[in-house]
Amino acid sequence: MASDKRILISGAGPVGYTTALNLARYNIPFTLFEAASDIFEDPRAGTIHPPTLEMFEPSGVTQKMLEQGYLVPNYHYRDRTQGIVANFELGILKNDTPHPYRIMLEQHKLSAILREKLKAYSNYEILNNHRLLSATQDADGAIASVETPQGTKTFRGDYLIGCDGGRSQVRKSMNVGFEGFTWAERFLVLSTRYDFGQHGYALTNYIADPEEWCALFKVPGYDGKGLWRILFPADTEATQEELFDESSIQRRIQGFQAKTGTYEIYHRNLYEVHQRVATCYREGRLLLAGDAAHINNPLGGMGMNFGLHDSFNLTEKLAKIWHEGASTDLLDLYDRQRRTVAQEYLQRQTIENKKNIEQKDPAAREAFYEELRAITADPDKLRSYLLRVAMIEGIRRSNSIT
């Protein structure tokens, strides 16, 4: 059994790497387990919100994100037939945050930045090809059973943090529920180099329609020259082969934005979408953060950011326990703060986002559009609205909980 005074982390996605970098900066030794051999370059999250940029500023990560990502000063809410309904200018938040904008940068690139930053520190280990099988604990520490290239091994630490996603083995080793629901339809994500900007689209667009809504974003892509991602709802009865069929994809995108010739598709991705929150983020020495603690639909780009906020909150409290002998009751406070806002903000806002964008009742849809127009026409209303959707209000609410 490998034994040491350190913190164990399961999962080397952006939340796991953020947790690792934060612990390194607090001079807390750790071991990070990751089942994959390297950073997974799956085209998933790509939006970085203002509070996240603030949190990463002291470590130098924000500067790297600004260098590698796209700065997004505004975003569009559109109707598929009417066009632009509302243009949201994030600059209205200039007195609330030093970063009144979003950054579009793929999550695997954020993970790579974090891993590079870790090279400035020591007294830690990152173990790829190490898959957590189960977690237990006793009075003195947390114990991880891990599948390694050399067989199953046991690791011990003071705490084990599950940053291992929606299917978290850490969470499954705890006596907690994962309450919520799964949406009926899946989400289909397609990537193309075609420049939708020439048609007046912003770098971020939410496009409502009662039959086939979509969301459109531009991310840097592999070479920094840009890829546009289009997110569509997918028929629950269709197979992946049918949804990925080239003629089906071309019909879908041409129906959204017609052009001469075919679209060159670089990625196809299909996944189920859930809205769930763990019933507790802490059980003794076992802790949850990120998708292991909460999952949601991606409309609004909140999920990854919320997990990163978990990490900053948790590691700050662990540092006080580790170096100052603070009470472990701080970990219960972490649970109260982050779980409360997951339910009050993350779940509520993302569910509301999806219901609005797919609204089928014409009167309700037009009433919502009028509400958005009224918001963008009034600076006070716009600021209040953007404080919520830019995740600043959620941070303030979290910090207010004692």
C-alpha atoms as one frame of an Amber mdcrd trajectory, in Angstrom:
protein
   0.000   0.000   0.000   1.374   3.396  -1.031   0.978   5.626   2.021   1.720
   9.305   2.375   0.407  12.491   3.885  -1.247  13.928   0.798  -4.552  14.484
  -0.929  -5.769  12.081  -3.592  -7.612  13.313  -6.694  -9.528  11.099  -9.087
  -9.983  12.465 -12.595  -7.675  14.673 -14.691 -10.166  16.801 -16.559 -10.235
  20.579 -16.151 -11.690  20.336 -12.624  -9.143  17.717 -11.568  -6.237  19.718
 -12.970  -7.566  22.910 -11.379  -7.758  21.135  -8.042  -4.210  19.877  -8.565
  -2.809  23.315  -9.428  -4.611  24.942  -6.509  -3.218  22.357  -4.074   0.275
  22.804  -5.518   0.018  26.564  -5.042  -1.068  25.966  -1.439   1.959  23.664
  -0.993  -0.195  20.616  -0.335   1.165  17.337  -1.773  -1.218  15.304  -3.923
  -1.560  12.299  -6.196  -3.800  12.646  -9.238  -5.215   9.503 -10.875  -6.465
   9.488 -14.461  -7.779   6.470 -16.355  -6.749   7.786 -19.786  -3.210   7.917
 -21.111  -3.384  11.631 -21.925  -5.713  14.627 -21.955  -8.892  13.672 -23.812
  -9.535  16.003 -26.757 -13.278  15.462 -26.956 -15.103  18.608 -28.216 -17.147
  19.405 -25.122 -17.102  22.514 -22.924 -15.563  25.651 -24.393 -16.998  28.680
 -22.554 -15.120  30.460 -19.748 -17.203  32.937 -17.713 -15.977  36.118 -15.933
 -15.750  34.745 -12.346 -13.636  31.839 -13.594 -11.224  34.253 -15.244 -10.975
  36.183 -11.968 -10.212  33.023  -9.995  -7.457  31.922 -12.368  -5.816  35.368
 -12.540  -3.289  34.897  -9.673  -1.912  31.676 -11.160  -1.308  33.161 -14.607
  -3.798  30.769 -16.208  -6.139  33.595 -17.237  -3.413  35.265 -19.294  -2.794
  31.991 -21.136  -6.518  31.593 -21.821  -6.641  35.113 -23.208  -3.677  34.318
 -25.467  -5.121  31.053 -26.777  -8.879  31.675 -26.743 -11.387  33.995 -28.367
 -12.588  36.984 -26.356 -16.392  37.204 -26.596 -17.766  40.660 -25.662 -21.368
  39.843 -26.627 -23.692  37.017 -27.547 -26.897  36.710 -29.557 -30.249  35.232
 -28.710 -31.941  34.504 -32.030 -35.090  33.050 -33.481 -34.567  30.702 -36.390
 -36.997  32.616 -38.609 -36.957  36.128 -37.099 -33.194  36.465 -36.708 -31.666
  38.430 -33.811 -34.020  38.862 -30.870 -31.511  40.312 -28.396 -27.813  41.194
 -28.368 -26.299  40.904 -24.896 -23.294  43.196 -24.353 -21.206  41.933 -21.444
 -19.400  45.268 -21.139 -22.235  46.411 -18.861 -20.478  44.349 -16.158 -17.282
  46.425 -16.283 -17.780  47.660 -12.702 -18.566  44.160 -11.428 -15.634  42.239
 -12.865 -12.235  42.986 -14.428 -13.234  40.523 -17.171 -16.587  41.659 -18.627
 -16.554  39.042 -21.397 -16.456  35.323 -22.052 -13.514  33.401 -23.428 -14.101
  30.587 -25.912 -11.440  27.936 -25.356 -11.848  24.159 -25.469 -11.641  22.360
 -22.147  -8.758  20.137 -23.210  -6.677  23.250 -23.933  -7.455  24.576 -20.462
  -6.334  21.231 -19.047  -3.079  21.501 -21.015  -2.463  25.018 -19.662  -3.034
  23.795 -16.115  -0.728  20.809 -16.589   1.996  23.100 -17.920   1.607  25.430
 -14.929   2.072  22.471 -12.599   5.647  22.022 -13.864   6.695  24.940 -11.656
   5.854  22.889  -8.540   7.047  19.676  -6.904   5.892  17.157  -4.303   3.077
  15.731  -6.379   2.473  12.943  -8.863   0.147  12.583 -11.849  -0.559   8.959
 -12.673  -2.120   8.322 -16.074  -3.503   4.889 -16.976  -4.662   4.670 -13.351
  -8.392   4.061 -12.991 -10.065   4.381  -9.608 -12.034   1.250  -8.793 -13.420
   2.162  -5.382 -12.856   4.361  -2.364 -13.085   3.693   1.345 -11.988   5.542
   4.466 -11.071   5.064   8.093 -10.399   7.402  11.005  -6.995   8.408   9.615
  -7.498   8.783   5.899  -9.042   7.924   2.543  -8.096   4.757   0.694  -8.249
   4.388  -3.089  -8.237   1.062  -4.894  -6.755   1.794  -8.318  -6.318  -0.285
 -11.467  -2.797   0.389 -12.775  -0.642  -1.041 -15.601   1.009  -3.176 -12.901
  -2.274  -4.450 -11.478  -4.553  -3.223  -8.718  -2.849  -1.040  -6.126  -3.986
   0.759  -2.995  -3.186   4.406  -2.299  -3.763   6.323   0.878  -4.219  10.039
   1.554  -5.805  12.393   4.044  -8.688  13.076   1.656  -9.894  11.838  -1.719
 -11.544  14.333  -4.091 -13.752  12.917  -6.831 -13.349  15.015  -9.982 -14.154
  11.952 -12.063 -17.254  13.038 -13.930 -20.895  12.099 -14.050 -20.149   8.394
 -13.588 -17.876   9.141 -10.622 -16.542   6.076  -8.828 -15.844   8.258  -5.809
 -19.517   9.225  -5.620 -20.580   5.627  -6.135 -18.363   4.683  -3.190 -20.212
   7.174  -0.994 -23.637   6.857   0.566 -25.129   9.712  -1.471 -27.768   9.980
  -4.149 -27.556  11.689  -7.529 -30.993  13.179  -7.838 -32.557  14.662 -10.947
 -33.522  13.489 -14.401 -32.328  12.739 -17.926 -33.684  14.742 -20.854 -35.630
  12.745 -23.424 -33.525  13.852 -26.381 -29.805  13.603 -26.886 -27.563  16.421
 -28.131 -25.742  16.238 -31.448 -22.618  18.390 -31.829 -21.059  19.069 -35.227
 -17.919  21.075 -36.037 -17.051  22.815 -39.306 -14.609  25.465 -40.504 -17.315
  27.266 -42.465 -17.370  30.933 -41.382 -20.832  31.678 -40.017 -19.553  35.091
 -38.949 -20.009  36.346 -42.517 -23.762  36.015 -41.969 -23.736  38.272 -38.922
 -23.525  35.655 -36.191 -21.698  36.478 -32.969 -19.075  34.094 -31.592 -21.816
  32.712 -29.316 -25.444  32.284 -30.451 -28.549  30.628 -28.997 -31.146  30.074
 -31.717 -34.689  29.282 -30.638 -37.134  27.221 -32.662 -40.128  25.067 -31.638
 -39.067  22.222 -33.921 -35.264  22.307 -34.085 -33.451  24.866 -31.940 -29.675
  25.039 -32.087 -26.685  26.754 -30.537 -23.698  28.041 -32.505 -20.224  28.805
 -31.106 -16.789  29.492 -32.465 -13.772  27.925 -30.740 -10.093  28.153 -31.764
  -9.822  24.577 -33.027  -6.628  22.576 -33.420  -4.689  25.236 -35.333  -6.194
  28.375 -33.788  -7.890  29.312 -37.082 -11.328  28.511 -35.737 -13.997  25.835
 -35.725 -17.713  26.525 -35.496 -19.661  24.110 -33.330 -23.356  23.581 -33.905
 -25.461  21.900 -31.223 -28.786  20.316 -32.243 -31.350  18.231 -30.348 -31.290
  14.654 -31.633 -34.223  12.322 -32.276 -34.405   9.752 -29.496 -35.580   7.073
 -31.928 -32.705   7.533 -34.393 -29.544   5.455 -34.161 -26.108   7.042 -33.988
 -25.419   5.755 -37.493 -28.523   7.532 -38.794 -27.688  10.770 -36.999 -24.062
  10.683 -38.180 -25.037   9.864 -41.772 -23.480  12.451 -44.073 -26.640  13.229
 -46.023 -28.622  13.602 -42.781 -26.031  16.001 -41.350 -25.913  18.056 -44.543
 -29.726  18.377 -44.591 -29.702  19.497 -40.964 -27.028  22.198 -41.367 -28.309
  23.395 -44.737 -31.730  23.776 -43.135 -30.137  26.031 -40.559 -27.867  28.034
 -42.892 -28.125  27.257 -46.614 -24.991  27.530 -48.722 -23.649  26.370 -52.053
 -21.911  23.009 -51.775 -21.559  20.815 -48.737 -20.270  21.562 -45.263 -17.001
  19.894 -44.335 -17.585  18.253 -40.953 -14.600  17.794 -38.638 -16.307  16.295
 -35.587 -19.501  14.461 -34.826 -20.476  13.887 -31.226 -23.661  12.533 -29.637
 -24.406  12.392 -25.935 -27.189  12.098 -23.404 -28.007  15.105 -21.252 -28.831
  15.043 -17.547 -29.804  17.421 -14.757 -28.617  15.953 -11.471 -27.089  17.067
  -8.159 -25.507  14.831  -5.525 -27.401  14.806  -2.234 -24.146  15.604  -0.413
 -20.668  16.632  -1.591 -18.906  15.323   1.488 -18.863  12.051   3.359 -16.067
  12.152   5.889 -12.811  12.202   3.942 -14.444  11.670   0.557 -15.364  14.806
  -1.404 -16.975  15.629  -4.741 -16.410  18.453  -7.232 -17.433  19.187 -10.811
 -19.544  16.728 -12.773 -19.115  14.157 -10.019 -21.269  16.476  -7.894 -23.627
  17.960 -10.504 -24.412  17.637 -14.200 -26.593  19.777 -16.447 -27.347  20.591
 -20.063 -24.725  22.786 -21.766 -26.962  25.713 -22.792 -25.359  28.736 -21.173
 -21.923  27.141 -20.856 -22.180  26.825 -17.090 -21.304  23.236 -16.173 -17.518
  23.259 -16.436 -17.290  26.734 -14.905 -19.396  25.651 -11.962 -17.073  22.705
 -11.370 -14.042  24.986 -11.489 -15.713  27.204  -8.889 -16.209  24.107  -6.720
 -12.483  23.467  -6.907 -11.460  26.956  -5.827 -13.926  26.905  -2.933 -12.868
  23.452  -1.742  -9.098  23.862  -2.040  -9.148  27.156  -0.152 -10.874  25.380
   2.748  -8.535  22.395   2.587  -5.555  24.776   2.795  -6.921  26.257   6.020
  -7.386  22.788   7.454  -3.970  21.600   6.248  -1.804  24.560   7.258  -3.773
  26.349   9.974  -5.438  23.471  11.769  -8.918  24.809  10.956 -11.916  22.659
  11.775 -12.979  20.082   9.215 -16.431  21.618   9.591 -15.224  23.847   6.743
 -15.846  20.883   4.450 -19.481  20.826   5.511 -19.580  24.532   4.664 -18.192
  23.689   1.225 -21.076  21.261   0.775 -23.671  23.797   1.899 -22.312  26.598
  -0.256 -21.755  24.745  -3.487 -24.696  22.338  -3.337 -27.105  25.168  -2.539
 -26.070  27.225  -5.558 -26.019  24.115  -7.765 -29.706  23.705  -6.992 -30.680
  27.384  -6.918 -28.654  28.634  -9.887 -27.022  25.961 -12.013 -29.996  23.628
 -12.325 -32.642  26.342 -12.444 -30.855  28.446 -15.068 -29.850  25.617 -17.408
 -33.308  24.021 -17.292 -34.849  27.437 -17.976 -32.428  27.959 -20.890 -33.522
  24.737 -22.550 -37.244  25.285 -22.020 -37.046  28.783 -23.481 -35.077  27.840
 -26.566 -37.482  25.010 -27.471 -40.737  26.789 -26.469 -43.562  25.558 -28.724
 -46.360  27.902 -27.664 -46.241  30.955 -29.993 -47.646  33.364 -27.426 -45.269
  32.225 -24.688 -42.342  32.366 -27.091 -43.146  35.927 -28.203 -43.662  37.013
 -24.584 -40.189  35.692 -23.767 -38.712  37.564 -26.728 -40.353  40.785 -25.554
 -38.861  40.202 -22.117 -35.383  39.809 -23.641 -35.819  42.945 -25.726 -36.866
  44.868 -22.632 -33.814  43.604 -20.756 -31.343  44.683 -23.427 -33.041  48.093
 -23.727 -32.624  48.881 -20.000 -29.047  49.063 -18.596 -30.162  48.226 -15.048
 -32.174  45.220 -16.171 -29.344  44.111 -18.457 -26.770  44.281 -15.670 -29.039
  42.364 -13.286 -29.711  39.694 -15.900 -26.062  39.305 -16.889 -24.912  39.081
 -13.266 -26.993  35.912 -13.093 -26.196  34.298 -16.437 -22.498  35.261 -16.244
 -22.388  33.342 -12.919 -21.350  36.314 -10.771 -24.551  36.269  -8.722 -24.081
  32.572  -7.977 -20.601  33.184  -6.573 -21.920  35.974  -4.363 -24.721  33.735
  -3.151 -22.302  30.883  -2.418 -20.019  33.170  -0.408 -22.974  34.470   1.610
 -23.802  31.035   3.017 -22.363  30.355   6.474
